[in-house]
């Protein structure tokens, strides 16, 4: 083999960009299975704030352009597509509060919120696709799809709704608790947040069972929540 051929053989192959489609939902529709909902959650990793789940039933005749995994979109792109989803689809949102996370653990709180979001839909789905490896407790068939937000339009739409909803909520919490930077880091354990947590102590929105917060809970008082609109 020549040097040129050897170098060519070692070059990585171009990987196809993975984008979600409506193929699985359309296949279900062709078999008379409809409505079909996609659901996803955000907020498993942060030190503060609830986990937020969304369920979406897209209109097959009016699918918003630009749907993608929320993590692959910019803030501006998410906000624009969010408005399109809300205007054209059936949507429901549910919150797993910090109290529930501390009591049940983040996995159980997430699954509970996902099931609540599906139950809150204006239409009752006959099939639910959920992102991840865990099925949820719903009154119909449920299929767990790993990386579902990158594969299915309905789950991608749910990921956008959940992300935008939680980001907006954390921005409001940031306005109520200046100094923590919630409006920027959305409760994740970035250096800015950890420094503020050490300096100011935990708020009522922090997850007390999480190590960086738990270490401070015994040393400092919990700052009260000042918003009755926050999820229980």
matplotlib code that plots the C-alpha trace (Angstrom):
import matplotlib.pyplot as plt

x = [0.0, 1.4, 1.8, -1.1, -3.4, -2.3, -3.1, -6.5, -7.3, -6.6, -8.8, -12.0, -15.2, -17.6, -20.4, -23.9, -25.5, -28.3, -31.6, -35.0, -37.8, -41.5, -41.1, -42.1, -45.1, -46.2, -45.9, -48.1, -50.6, -50.7, -51.7, -54.5, -52.6, -53.2, -52.7, -49.0, -47.2, -43.5, -42.2, -38.9, -37.5, -34.8, -33.1, -31.7, -28.3, -28.7, -28.2, -31.3, -34.8, -37.3, -37.1, -39.4, -41.2, -43.2, -45.5, -46.3, -48.7, -47.7, -50.2, -49.1, -50.3, -48.5, -45.1, -42.9, -39.8, -36.5, -37.4, -34.3, -32.9, -33.1, -29.4, -28.4, -30.3, -29.4, -31.5, -33.0, -33.7, -35.4, -37.6, -38.8, -39.6, -41.2, -43.8, -44.5, -45.0, -47.3, -49.4, -49.8, -49.5, -51.2, -48.8, -48.6, -45.9, -45.3, -42.8, -41.0, -40.2, -37.0, -38.9, -39.9, -36.4, -35.0, -37.6, -37.8, -34.4, -34.0, -34.8, -38.1, -39.0, -38.3, -40.4, -43.3, -43.2, -43.1, -46.2, -47.9, -47.2, -48.7, -51.8, -52.3, -52.5, -55.8, -56.0, -55.4, -52.6, -52.7, -48.9, -46.2, -42.6, -40.3, -36.7, -34.3, -34.3, -37.2, -40.9, -43.3, -46.6, -49.3, -52.6, -51.5, -48.5, -45.2, -41.9, -38.6, -36.2, -32.6, -31.5, -35.1, -34.8, -32.3, -34.5, -38.2, -39.9, -42.4, -39.7, -37.6, -40.6, -41.1, -37.4, -37.7, -40.9, -39.3, -36.1, -37.7, -40.1, -37.4, -35.1, -37.8, -38.6, -35.0, -34.7, -37.6, -36.0, -32.8, -34.8, -36.1, -32.7, -30.1, -26.5, -26.8, -26.8, -29.7, -30.7, -27.3, -26.5, -30.1, -29.1, -26.2, -23.1, -20.8, -18.1, -20.2, -23.0, -20.8, -19.1, -22.5, -23.8, -20.7, -21.1, -24.8, -26.0, -28.7, -32.2, -35.5, -35.0, -31.8, -31.8, -30.8, -29.9, -27.2, -23.7, -22.6, -25.9, -26.2, -22.8, -24.0, -27.5, -26.3, -24.3, -26.5, -30.3, -32.3, -33.4, -37.2, -38.9, -40.8, -42.9, -46.2, -46.1, -43.4, -44.4, -45.1]
y = [0.0, 3.5, 6.2, 8.2, 5.2, 4.5, 8.0, 7.9, 4.6, 6.3, 9.3, 9.3, 8.8, 11.7, 11.0, 11.7, 14.5, 12.9, 14.8, 13.8, 12.8, 12.1, 8.5, 6.6, 8.8, 8.6, 4.8, 4.7, 7.0, 4.7, 1.9, 3.8, 4.6, 8.2, 10.5, 9.8, 11.8, 12.5, 13.4, 14.5, 16.2, 18.7, 19.5, 16.3, 17.7, 21.1, 21.8, 23.9, 24.2, 21.5, 18.9, 19.9, 17.4, 18.1, 16.0, 17.0, 15.7, 17.2, 18.0, 15.8, 18.5, 21.4, 20.3, 23.3, 23.7, 23.5, 20.9, 19.4, 18.2, 21.3, 20.8, 21.4, 24.7, 28.2, 30.0, 32.2, 29.2, 27.4, 30.4, 30.8, 27.1, 26.9, 29.5, 27.5, 24.3, 26.0, 27.4, 24.2, 21.2, 19.8, 20.5, 19.8, 20.5, 19.1, 19.9, 17.6, 19.9, 20.1, 18.6, 15.6, 15.2, 15.2, 12.7, 10.3, 10.9, 12.6, 9.5, 8.9, 12.6, 12.7, 9.7, 11.0, 14.4, 12.7, 10.7, 13.8, 15.7, 12.9, 12.8, 16.5, 16.5, 17.9, 14.7, 11.1, 9.5, 5.9, 5.7, 7.5, 7.8, 8.9, 9.9, 7.5, 3.9, 4.0, 3.6, 5.7, 4.9, 5.9, 4.5, 3.4, 1.8, 3.5, 3.0, 4.3, 5.6, 6.2, 9.5, 10.0, 13.8, 13.3, 10.7, 11.7, 15.0, 14.6, 14.0, 16.8, 19.1, 18.0, 18.7, 22.2, 22.9, 21.5, 23.4, 26.8, 26.4, 25.6, 28.3, 30.9, 29.6, 29.7, 33.3, 34.3, 32.6, 34.5, 37.8, 36.8, 35.7, 38.1, 37.1, 33.5, 33.9, 31.5, 33.5, 32.5, 29.0, 27.8, 26.1, 23.9, 23.5, 25.9, 27.8, 30.9, 29.0, 27.1, 30.4, 32.0, 29.0, 29.1, 32.9, 33.2, 29.8, 27.6, 28.9, 27.0, 26.2, 24.2, 20.4, 19.7, 16.0, 17.0, 17.0, 20.6, 21.8, 19.2, 20.2, 23.8, 23.0, 22.2, 25.4, 28.0, 28.8, 28.2, 31.4, 31.3, 31.2, 34.3, 33.1, 31.3, 30.5, 27.9, 24.2, 22.0]
z = [0.0, -0.9, 1.7, 0.1, 0.3, 3.9, 4.9, 3.2, 5.0, 8.3, 7.7, 9.7, 7.6, 7.6, 10.1, 9.0, 11.0, 13.1, 12.9, 14.1, 11.8, 11.9, 10.6, 13.7, 14.4, 10.8, 10.8, 13.9, 12.2, 9.2, 11.4, 13.0, 16.2, 17.0, 19.0, 19.5, 22.1, 22.6, 26.0, 27.5, 30.6, 31.5, 34.8, 36.1, 36.7, 38.4, 42.1, 42.2, 40.6, 39.6, 36.9, 34.1, 31.8, 28.7, 26.5, 22.9, 20.3, 17.0, 14.2, 11.3, 8.9, 10.7, 11.9, 12.9, 10.7, 12.5, 15.1, 16.7, 20.0, 22.2, 23.1, 19.5, 19.3, 20.4, 23.0, 20.2, 18.0, 20.9, 21.7, 18.1, 17.7, 21.1, 20.0, 16.8, 18.8, 21.3, 18.4, 16.5, 18.8, 22.0, 24.8, 28.6, 31.2, 34.7, 37.4, 39.8, 42.7, 44.7, 47.6, 45.5, 44.2, 47.7, 48.9, 46.0, 44.1, 40.7, 38.6, 40.3, 40.3, 36.6, 35.7, 37.9, 36.1, 32.7, 33.5, 34.9, 31.7, 29.5, 31.8, 31.5, 27.7, 26.3, 24.2, 25.5, 23.5, 22.3, 22.1, 24.0, 23.0, 25.9, 25.7, 27.6, 28.7, 31.2, 30.3, 32.3, 34.0, 31.5, 30.4, 27.0, 25.2, 26.0, 24.2, 25.6, 22.9, 23.8, 22.3, 21.3, 21.2, 18.3, 16.5, 16.8, 16.1, 18.9, 21.5, 20.1, 20.4, 24.0, 24.8, 23.5, 25.5, 28.7, 28.2, 27.4, 30.3, 32.8, 31.6, 32.0, 35.5, 36.6, 35.2, 37.4, 40.4, 39.6, 39.8, 43.3, 44.5, 43.2, 43.5, 42.6, 38.9, 38.3, 35.2, 33.6, 34.8, 35.4, 38.6, 37.3, 39.4, 37.6, 39.5, 39.7, 41.3, 43.8, 44.8, 45.4, 47.3, 49.6, 50.1, 50.4, 51.5, 49.9, 49.0, 49.2, 45.6, 46.2, 46.3, 49.8, 49.2, 46.6, 48.1, 47.6, 49.1, 51.8, 53.1, 53.7, 54.9, 58.4, 58.6, 57.1, 57.2, 54.1, 52.4, 51.9, 48.6, 47.7, 44.8, 45.2, 41.5, 41.9, 41.4, 44.3]

ax = plt.figure().add_subplot(projection="3d")
ax.plot(x, y, z, "-o")
ax.set_aspect("equal")
plt.show()
